[in-house]
Each structure stands twice: as structure tokens, then as C-alpha cells.
């Protein structure tokens, strides 16, 4: 791990510690794809809506992260996403969300994403460890400017996530 990546991880974790402890869920996400790496801290609200059987819920997720590439600049990003989850067992869920993300710049490692404003589309799987406050998951996130401006190459990240609930 490069020193700049380590500094980024330390800064991201320090910012996560500043988030109030009454947050329902705090997540550390590490991801990569095609030479890009992403480290993000997410705060997720308690469900804002649930169906009667608690098998479907909707919450709001806020994230702060850093995308990097070897030998290149890094991009910071901040995002807000409504997130729906379908709990197909008491401890396993599929999730999906579409939200807004703002990047600190529009170029990284020779890639031009055209606009700082990007849509963040995510789909994933969550597993909650029974009788604990911990869960883990896998997620795929696609960042795209929605063809607001050309080019629109998008940025794809496969993520491994670890979460702690504050109930």
C-alpha cells in the first residue's frame, strides 16, 4: 500500500469517527476495478419506511470517499443515496439505490468523467451476523453523469463492505 493511500485511509477513518454515534449504521467500504481503488465511509439512517412484514425497507445513505489509481491523482467524492433493501431471510438482503455524487475533479489516471456531478447506481447483497451489530456485504456501484456531458465513460467499483449498527 502506498503512503498516499494509507494517508487517505487514515483521513477517511478519522472523518468517520466524527459522525455521531447515534447513526443507525456505519460502514467501511473498500473496492476496486480496472486499476481504480475506492475507500468510502457510509452512514445509513434507520429505515425511513418499512412494509408491514419488515421484508422491505428504505433508508438514506451518505458517503464520503476517495478514488485512487496508481501513479495518478486521487478524487474525493461525497454522495447521498436513497437505498431500498429486500430482506429475503431475517439476516440476508438484496439492496439497490440511485443517488447523487459529487467528485472533487473530473479526471483520474487519464480517464475523463466529464462532470463532477455523477449519479451513483448501486446493487448489492448484505448479510447480518445473527445476534450481533455487525454485517458484511458485496456491492457493485456504477458512477455515471447520465449523459449530461460527453464523454460519459462511467466508473465501476466492486466493493466489500463491513458495517456496525448503533441500535
N, C-alpha and C positions, 0 to 999 in steps of 0.2 A: 504494500500500500504506500503510495507516495505521501510525502509530508503534507502537501496541499489537500489531499483527500482526507487525511487524518484531521487536519485543522477544520475542514468543513464538517466532518462528523462531530467533532467536539462542539463547534458553534451550534450546529443543529440540535444536539442533545441539550445544550445549555438553554436554548430557546424553548425547548420542550419542557424543561423544568420550570420555566416561568409561567406556563399555562396553569390556571387554577386547579387545585386537586379535586374540586367538585365536578370536574369533567366526567362524563359517563364513561368514556373510552379514550385511552391514549395509545397510539400505535406508532411503532417504528417500522418503516418500510425500506427495504433495500432491493434495488432492481438493476437490470442491465439488459442491453440488446444492441447488436450491431456496433460495438465499440463504445457505447454510451452507458454511463452508470448513473443511478439516481439514488439519493438518500433523502427520505422525507419523513417528517413527523406529522401525524394527523391527530386532530382532536375531533371526536364524534359525539354529538349530543345523544341523550337518551331518546328513544323513539318519540317522534312528534305525532305519529299516528300508528295505530295497530288495529288489525281486524279483531273480531271477537274471539277467535281461536288462538291468537298470537302467532299465527304461522306467517303472516306478512307484517312488515313494519317499514316505516320511512323515517330516516334521521337526516341530519345535516352534518357534513364533514368539512372541516377546514384543514388545509395542509400548508406546510412551509418546507421547501426542499431545495436541493441543489443537484443539477445535472452536470456531469463532467465527462471529458473524453481525454485520453492520454495525449499529452503534448499540445493541449488546446486550452482555451479559456473555459470557464465554468459559467453556467447560467443558474441564477436563483429563480425560484418560482413560488407563487402563493396562489392558492385556489380555494374555491368554495363549491361544494357539490351536494345536491340532494341525492340520497342513496337509499335504494329500496333493497330489502332482504326478504327472501322466502326461506323460512325455516322448515325444511322437509323432514327433519328429525329435531328433537329438542336441542341437540348440540351441533347441528350441521346446517349451513345455509348457503344459498347462492345469492350473490349480490350484483347490482348494476346501478350505475349512475351516470349522469351527464351534467357537467358543471363548467364554470368559468375559471380559467387560469391565466395569470399574468406573469410573463417571463421578464427577466432583467435585461435581456438583449435578444436580437433576432438571428445571431449567427453563433454556431459552435462547430468546431472541427471541420470547417469548410462547408457545413450544411446551413442553408438559409431557410429559416422557418417563416420569413416574410413579415410577420406581425408579432408583437409582444403579447397581444391578446390571443389566447388559444382556448378551444373547447377541450375539456378533458373527459373522455368517454372511458368508463371502466366496467369490467365484468370480472367476477371472481368467486372464490369458494372460501368459506370461513368454517373453522372447527373450534368450538368452545370446549375446553377441558372441564369435564364434569366436576362439580363441587369446588371449583377454583374461580379466580377472577381473570384467568388467562385464556387467550385464544390465539390461534395462528391462522394463516391463510395464504392463498396464492391469488394474484390478481394480474390482469393484463390491462394496461392503460394506453390509450391512443390519444396523443395531443394533435390537434389539427386546427387551423384557422377557419375551417368551414368554407374555404374558397373565397374569403373576404378579399384576399390579395394573392396573386401568383408570384412565385411558385407556392404550392401547398404540399410539401413532401410529407408532413406529419412526423411524429416522433413516437415510436412504440417502445414500451418498457414492460418487461415481465418482472413481477415483484414477489418477494417473500416478505410476509408481514407478521409481526408479533404485537399483540395488544394486551393491555391491562385495563380492566373495568374498575371504576370507582363508584361502587354502589353503596 
